[in-house]
Amino acid sequence: MNFLKRAGKSIVARKGKTMIMLIILTVIGSLVLSGFAIQNAAKSAGEEARKELGATVTLQVDRQKQMQERQASGERGRPEEVAIDTTDVEAIEQLDEVKSVNYLAQTTATSSDITPIESESTNSGGGRGGEMPEGMTVPDFSLNGVTNMELLDTYTNGTLKIVDGEALTTNAKEKSVVIDENLATENDLKVGDTFKLTSTTTEDSITVTIIGLSASTEATSDANFRAAGFMDPMNQMYIANDTLASFSTEEGTVSVSSVVYALEDPSEINTFKKEAMAVSPLDWDTFTLDANDAAYQKMVGPIEQVASFSKSVVYLVSIAGGLILALLILLSVRERRKEMGILLAMGEKRSKLMGQLLIETFAIAAIAFLVTYATGGMTSQFMTDQLLNREVTEAASSVATQTGFGGPGGRGGQQVLDSIPQITEMTTKIDWTTLLQVIEIGSLIVFLSVLLPSLALLRMNPKEILLRED
């Protein structure tokens, strides 16, 4: 009889064992399919989170490390400012992953031509007119040196807008400035007007031309609690780095406080970090490349935990399921020892007997796969919802505990992180990639489960098989 027909008859004749094997293979397939579906969903959610946060990396001084070192040495107060020499980062700008670069600098200035906006908090002390250490000038304005205003996060997310004129870009004329519309109104200024600024560090002066008026939603929320008037968003100006350096530094050379790199693809962030550290001579014990990782981890923390758990499930189920299936087939082979021995004695090839066992198991596995495919979407989504809800709850409890003790990074940093929502929903999809992964794992499990037990029996000759009593 053809070994294919024997396989079919064997499946029908052994209904009980066929059903048990079908259930085992269905459970294995469902868990493995759910595991892969969850991992793929977590990967997609992570990519979406990166896109939402933006594919930007900021080069700046590692403030946290500075504070830790000062505390360890017993020092107190604010760490010394460390400027970035633009010549040290020129090579980073040339990397393939970089789409655009924004060099950022900051300084303060006064003016004899215009007066700053004074809020209630400023008038209550510490701001304009407040006491300053001897030899230091009370600033009126904050000057933000930029390469291109349109690359600022506040500009791209709509917090900062241009209401008249144009934004400061690389095409702007020399000695151009963008000021707040409220400051312009208070001083009867408009686009095209000029005024003089004096640096508080060098006391050099420069006459700048207004090319745009801005409006910031931070003005209404921040002005009430900032004691220093020059920090009020309405008293902040945007000016080109070259112009800023020409009158605010002794040598007139550009040194910036941070550099923001916009990348072509969010997935290239880690690659960019490694390449940037390799090509730049900067002291990486002092500086760091921040890709907004704290915010990213807050968003994707729960889903990464779920993905990690699902990966462990895939490994565990594959190994445990394979062992259980191998044991079941071993018992089945031993029960069919007489059948195998007679067939071998009649001249049947060992390869065909092995093929019969494989066909029987793969046929049952195919039915199990169809059941898994039919119920996979519902099963994987149910598992995802349960696991994600548990991780979100645990993450919320952990944050509450940290907040109760002040939390890491200070109050301001914690407030920023608190405003970033966690990903609390994740949708699984059963695509062809996931199905192929399940088929590959399932086929390997079935093949090894059949091969190992049957080899132990079929390596013997027919007489040994028939005379063996165990």
Secondary structure as UniProt FT lines:
FT   HELIX           3..13
FT   HELIX           15..53
FT   STRAND          56..61
FT   HELIX           63..73
FT   STRAND          84..85
FT   HELIX           86..88
FT   HELIX           90..93
FT   TURN            96..97
FT   STRAND          98..110
FT   HELIX           120..123
FT   TURN            124..126
FT   TURN            128..129
FT   TURN            134..135
FT   STRAND          141..146
FT   HELIX           149..151
FT   HELIX           153..156
FT   TURN            157..158
FT   STRAND          160..165
FT   TURN            170..171
FT   TURN            174..175
FT   STRAND          176..180
FT   HELIX           181..186
FT   TURN            187..188
FT   TURN            191..192
FT   STRAND          194..199
FT   TURN            200..202
FT   STRAND          205..216
FT   HELIX           218..222
FT   TURN            223..225
FT   HELIX           229..231
FT   HELIX           233..235
FT   STRAND          236..240
FT   HELIX           241..248
FT   STRAND          255..256
FT   STRAND          258..263
FT   HELIX           266..268
FT   HELIX           269..279
FT   TURN            284..286
FT   STRAND          287..290
FT   HELIX           293..335
FT   HELIX           337..345
FT   TURN            346..347
FT   HELIX           350..404
FT   TURN            405..406
FT   TURN            408..409
FT   HELIX           410..418
FT   HELIX           432..458
FT   HELIX           462..467
//
